Amino acid sequence: MRVSLMQLVVDDTEAPEDRWNRAVKLVEAERETGAELVILPELWVAGGFDYKNWTGHAEPIADSRPIAALEKVRTQDGAGPEMWLHFGSYVERASDGTLYNTAVFRGPDGVQAQYRKIHRFGFSEGEATLMGAGEELVTVPSPWGTLGLATCYDIRFPELFRGLLDEGMEHLVVCSAWPEKRIEHWRVLLKARAIEDQVFVFATNCVGTNGGVALGGRSVVIDPWGNVVAEAGTGEEVLRVDVDPALVARTRSALPVLNDRRLR
């Protein structure tokens, strides 16, 4: 299983259209390397902390130009089999006008999923006041096992991941715009999710500064034992890794802690 985590610079100094055109080229390059699963970060077009401009970026997912451009790359002829692509998340405007932080996932043979972020960050501002909360857990069947989807702040709430586990999750895919000042929380929480649910974690973060907040990078792949397979730094980069998805089953067999769960 060949995975590429796209740790993008999301900075106030770059026009969003320039950023998504740049990202399209990066994803196209990953397809040419043979990447099977590519993952982009949270709100990488609008900016995870650029609250004041979210309304201007909000649109139905079906009308998103960045998504359309990335989908063209994902399905283009002559570049090997279609990749599985986590498009990152976007400011979605629902039919009733509500805004959501919505992650988009697509794969071959018509596989499609959208996940509206359940846990909104901001307390008395940002997502907490400007966006609606998602209500549904989302998993995606894949050749490597069932993928569970989560976004950024979600990783502070372990009950979400127990729910995904009950729906068959074997690998966790996280997109994020996690700030630099709390990056140690990011690292600890992602390890905990890998260990407690015995899953691979593929977590992509942003770097740069938007809305005046410095983002922390450190995109990471963690195996079901909690070992860091690969970790990015604090600049823009593509973190590429090959993993054996069968390690999930072997880990659960060698240390069958999930069989001892008492509370649901």
RAZIWO-V208299 format. One record per helix or strand of 2 or more residues. SS is the DSSP state (helix for helix, strand for strand). FROM is the first residue (numbers start at 1). LEN is the number of residues. If there is no record, write none. Layout:
BEGIN
SS&FROM&LEN / SS&FROM&LEN
END
This chain:
BEGIN
strand&2&6 / helix&16&18 / strand&37&4 / helix&51&7 / helix&61&3 / helix&65&11 / strand&84&10 / strand&99&8 / strand&112&5 / helix&127&4 / strand&139&2 / strand&147&5 / helix&152&5 / helix&158&9 / strand&171&5 / helix&180&18 / strand&200&5 / strand&207&4 / strand&213&4 / strand&220&3 / strand&228&4 / strand&237&6 / helix&247&8 / helix&257&4
END
